[in-house]
């Protein structure tokens, strides 16, 4: 596609569905770099989707709060006196200053440091300095509270929010993806908990490069991560470079763009030993896995390994490795990564400590595996600064036409090496970007 052959059209002239070639087999990569597309994403994607906001462990009691983002909008998530959770735009209604400038804490009120307007934890405007003298007692404080996020829901201790009041219920939005999520978030039936703070760093890449990889891309691992695996292999380990696990599946949601991939063979545990160490593998596959098998069955309780997953648009995680990721967009060419470690609440203390150590070493901001992914995404983004690079289609056809229903796995399922979930991610992205209503988006597009 080029200007010379007369087929090139700017994003303003083109349907977003055209940019992913209708069936998702090709992608026009300007979707990763175009400023107009990015601005539209903030409205059509981040303004209408369910977005992960916090874990309930971060806000256990009334007045506890965390600061986060929905797209680029700053948000305060606050536990209410009745135990519910509320979220507000972190913006004073007077002149737009943030009313909360810390990452987390406990508050009875949020006071703007610009002119002193103060809001209680329910978002009500409760104090206006010099109200009588400056406003002659005429300001309607009830009308000028913080802007509330209208939809809040909790799933497996994960708090989500959405600006669009017409969005489906969260459980319906997650749908069949819950079967795969529970491998991490409801493994034993005993609940989950965070065991670290939030690690944050920036990467010079578009948010979709990270989110789509976690939804679909097992294909990169034997190449991108091979040196990291070899460097971390224990003595006398099986030679993974000669026999990389090839038995597995990829899940694509029928609706809403979610995806996951994973190993399903015993060989997959060799990969996990290299990345997470023997203590964690013994916990996941040894005697401590009996409860998970009783709760989830043999496949999810013991056999699924090396899993990656994205709940559209920007919430990703690695079950087994147990790291959460939020890819906060910061313009078309930068993300801020927020990373947290989550474990089974009833896991032994030595397993929780092993997770702290191994995730930091392998998947923290300077982690061995983390650097591989960041380098790839940064280099792709650099290439996309070129004009020809932005309009030359990418091939996203791996496994196309070879997905099917599977009695053992919900959703649309393909082989592990596939881009089925990637195509689902981008098809849903394009439909949202073209402004389809939730009534339309609820209809599956296969």
N, C-alpha and C positions, 0 to 999 in steps of 0.2 A: 504494500500500500504506500503510495507516494504522491507528492504534489504533481510530479511530472506525468504520471499516468492518468491524472484527473480524478482519482478515487479518494484522495485525502479530503477529509472534512474535519473541521475543528470540533472540539467537544460541544460547543454551543449549537452546532448544526446537526449533531449526531445523537441518536438514542443511545443511552448507556448500554442497552442490550446489544447494540451493534458493536460496541467496544469489546464485548466478550463473545462475539460471533454467534449470538443466539443460543447455541447449545454448549457454549463454554469450551469448545475445543481449541480456541485461540483467544489470546488476550492482546489488545493493543496497549502497550505498557505506559502510555501517557497517563493511565489511571493512577500510576504511582507518583506522578510528579506535577501534574497540572494544577495550578492554583485555583482555577474555577471549579474543577471537579472536587477539590478538597473542601472548598467553602460549601459546596452543595452537600457533601458528606456530613458536615457538622449539622446541617438541617435535616436531611432525609434519613441518614443512618443513625447518628448519635442523638438526634432529636426525637426519634421514633422507636428505637429498639430498647429492650430491657438491657440495662448495663449493671455490671457488678459494682457495688459501692463499698462493702465492708464485710468483715466476718463478725458474727455476734460477740465473739470473745473480745473484740476491740471496744465494745460499748456495753459492758455488763450491767451497769446501774444507771438510774435516772441522772441526767446531766452529763453523762459520759458522751464524748463526741470524737469524731475523726473528720479531718478535711480530705477531700478527694476531688475528682473531676468527672463530669459527664461531657465527653468531648473536650472542649477547652473551657467549659463553664466551671468555675470553682463551686464546690458543694460542701455543705456541712451536714453530716449525718449524726443525729442526736437521739439518744435513748430518752423516752418520755416517762413521766411519773407513773403512767398506767402500764408501763412495760413495752409499749409499742415503739416503733422506730419511725422517726420523721426525717426528712431531708429537705434542705433549703438552698436556694441560690445564695452563695456567699457574697452578697452585694448589698450595701446599704441603699435604702430607697431614696436617700436624699441626693447624694452625688456619686454613688457607685463604688465607694471604697469597700474593700473586704472588711467584714465585721469580725472575722476570725482569722488571725495570721499565724496560728500555730498548727502543727500537724495533728495533735490529739491532746486530750485533757479532760477536765471536768469543769463545768461552768453552771452558774445560775442564770447568767445573761451574757449576751454578746454586745459589746459596745464599740461603735465605730470611733477610731482614733482621729478622724478628720473633724467632725463637728459634734460628736458625742451622742448621736442617736443610739438608743439601747433597745435590745430585743430580748425577750425571755426565751427559754428553750423550746417553747411552742411556736416561736416565730413572731409573736405579737410585738408590735412597737409599744414599749412601756415607758419610755422617757425621751422627751425632746427638750434639750437645754433651752432656757429662756422662752419656754412655750407661751407664757402670757405676754411677755414683752415683744417677742419677735413675730409670733403668729396670732396674737390677740385672742388666744384661746380658741381659735377657729379651725385648727388642723384636726382632721378626723383620724386619730391614731389607729382605729380599727381597720381603716382602709389602706394603711401603709405598712403592714407587716412584711416580713421577708417573703419572697416568692417561694412557695412550697412546691416540691416535686409531687405531682398528683398521684402517681402510682408507686407504691412501695410493697414489696413482697419478700418473704424469706423462704429459701429452699435449702435444706440440709445445713443450716447455720450460715448460709450465704445471703447477704442482703442485696437485693437488686432494686433499681429505680428506673422509672420511665416517664418522660414528659408527655407522651401521647396517651390520652385517656381511652382511646379506642383499641389499644394494643390487647391481644389475647391475654388471658390469665397466665401467670408465669409458668405454672406447671404444664399448661397446654403449649406454651412457647418452647419450653425445654423438650416436651414430648418424649419420643423414644430415646432421645439422648440420655435421659435419666438412667436407663439401664447401664450405660457405659460410665456415667458419672459416679454411680454408686460404688464402683470398684475403688474409688478414692474417698468419697464423701460419706459412704454408709457401709464400709467394708465389714464391720463386725457387729453392727447394730448398737454399739455402745457410744456412738457419737464421735465427733472430731474436735480438735482444738488447734489453735496456733501456738507455736513454740518459739517464735522469734518476732522481732519487729518487722518493719517494712524496709527492705533494701531498695534504693532508688538510684537509677543511673540513666543517662541519655545515650541513644544510638542515632546516628545520622542516616535514618532510613524511613520509608513510609510505613505506616502502621499495618498495612495489609500484607507486607512481606512477612512479618512475624506471625500475624494471626493465621494466615493461610498455611504457612509451614506447619504450625502446630495442629491444624485441622487435618492435614493430608499427607505431609511429606516424610515418609520413611525412606524414600529413595536416596536422600542426600547422606544418610548416616554412614553407610559403608565407605564413602569417599571423604566427606567432610570431617568425620569424627574418628577415622581409623587411627590416625597417629595418637589421638588422645586415649583411645581404648588401649592401644599397644603400650603406651607409656604407663598406664595405670594397671596393667595386668599383673596379678600376683604370680609368683614363681610357679612353674609347672602347670600354668593354666592352658586350656585348650586353645589352639591357634585360631582365633576368631578371623584373622585376615584371610585364612584359607577356607573357612567354612562359616561365613556370616549367616545368621539365622534367616531363613527364607519362608518359614511357615507362619502365616498370620493373616489378618484381615484388615480391611479399611471400611469404616462405617460412614455413610452419608445420610443425613437426615432427609426425609422426604420433603420437609418444609423448613424454612427459616435459616438454612445455611450452616448448621452445626456439622462437625466431623471429627473422626478419631481414627487412629491406626494403632496396631499392636501385634506383638508376637503371640503365637499360641502353642509353641512347642517347648519341651524341656530345654532345648538349646538356647532359648531366650534368656534363661536364668544365667547362662555364662556371661551374657552381655551385662546383666544386672550386677553380677559379682564384680565385674570390672568397674562399673560406674559407682555402685553404692556400697560395696563391701559385703563381707560374709555375714556380719551381724544382721543387716537388714534383709538379706536374702533368706537367711534362716528364719527370720520372723515372717516373711511373706510366703515362703514355700515350705517351711518346716512345721514343727508341732504347733506353733502359734497361728498357723493358717487354718486349723480345724474349725475354729469359730466362724471364720469367713466362709468356709465351704458350707457349713450348716446354714449360714445366713443368705448367701448368694449363689450357692451351687459350686460344683467343681470348676467349671470354666472360669467364672469371675473370681472365685475364691482362691484359686491356686495357679491356673494355667496362663491367664493373660499377663503378659509382662511387656516392658519397654513401651508402655502406652503413652500417646500424646493426644491432646484433645483441645478443641476450641468451641466455646459457645459464642455464636455470632453476636456482636461483631468482634470484640477485643478482649474476651476473657478466656485465658488458656491455662492449661495445667498438665502435669506429668504424673499420673497415678503410678504408685510404686516408688518413684523418685520423690513424689509428694510436694512438689513446688507449685505455687500458684503464680500466675502472671497476669498483669493488666498492662496492655499496650496503650498508654495515653497518648493521643495524637498531639503534636506540637508543631503544626504546620505540615505541608505536604512532604517534607523531607527530614522529619525528626520525630522520634518518639521518646517519651519518658517511661522507662520500664519500672514497674512496681512489682516486687517479688516477695513472697511470703512462704513459710514452711508450715505445712499442716500434717498432723498425725492422728492416728486413732487415739481417742482419749484413754482407752484402757491398755495402750501399748506399754511394755516394760520401760523403766527409766533408761536402761542402757540402749534401747532402740531409739528412744527420743534423742538421746545424746548423739548417737550415731547419725541420725538424720541431720542434726545441727552441723556436725563436722563435715559430712559428705556433701550435703547440698552446698555449703559454703565453698568447699574445695572444688566441686565440679560445676556447679550451676549458679554461683554467686557472680557479682559484677566482674571479678577477675578469675572466674572458674575456668577450668581446662576446657570443658565443652562449650561453655557460654561464649568464649572468645571466638571459637570456630563459627558459630552462627552469626555473631555480630559482624565479623569480617566479611562474610558472604553478603549480608544485607547491605552493608556500607558500600561494598564494591559495586553491587548492582545499582545502587542509587547514584553513584558517581558516573557510571556509564550512561545513565538516563539523563544526564545533563546535555547530552548530544541531541541534535534535532532528529537525525535519522534513527538513532537508538530509540527515541520515544514513540516512533510510529511504525517500527518494524515488529510484526506480530510475534508473540511468544507461543510456542507449542505446548498446549495443556491437554493432550489427547491420550496420555498414558492410560491403558486399560479401558478406553472408551468402547462401549458396546459389550463389555464382559462382566458387568455388574448384574446382580440378581437378588431375588428374595432368598433368605437363608433361614431354615427352621430354627437354627441355633442362635442366630443373632438378629436383633430387630433392625429395621430400616433397610436401606439399599446397601448391599454388601459386595465388596470386590476383593481381589487379592491384595496382599499387603503393599506390593509395589504397584501403585495406581495413582491417578489424579481424580478419582471419582468425587472425593470430598471437596477437592479444590474447585471442580466444576460446579458443585452444589453451592459452595461459598459464593462464587462470583455470579452465578445466576440469581441468587437471592439478592446480592448486593445490587445488581443491575436493575432488578425489578423495584427495589426500594428507591434507587436513585431516579428511576423514571416516574416516581410518584404514585405507584400503585397503592391502593388502599389496603388496610389490613384484611378486609373481606376478600380482596383479590389475592393478597399474599398468602392467605390461609389455604388457597387451592394449590396442591402440589404441582410442581413443574418438573417432570422427569426427563 
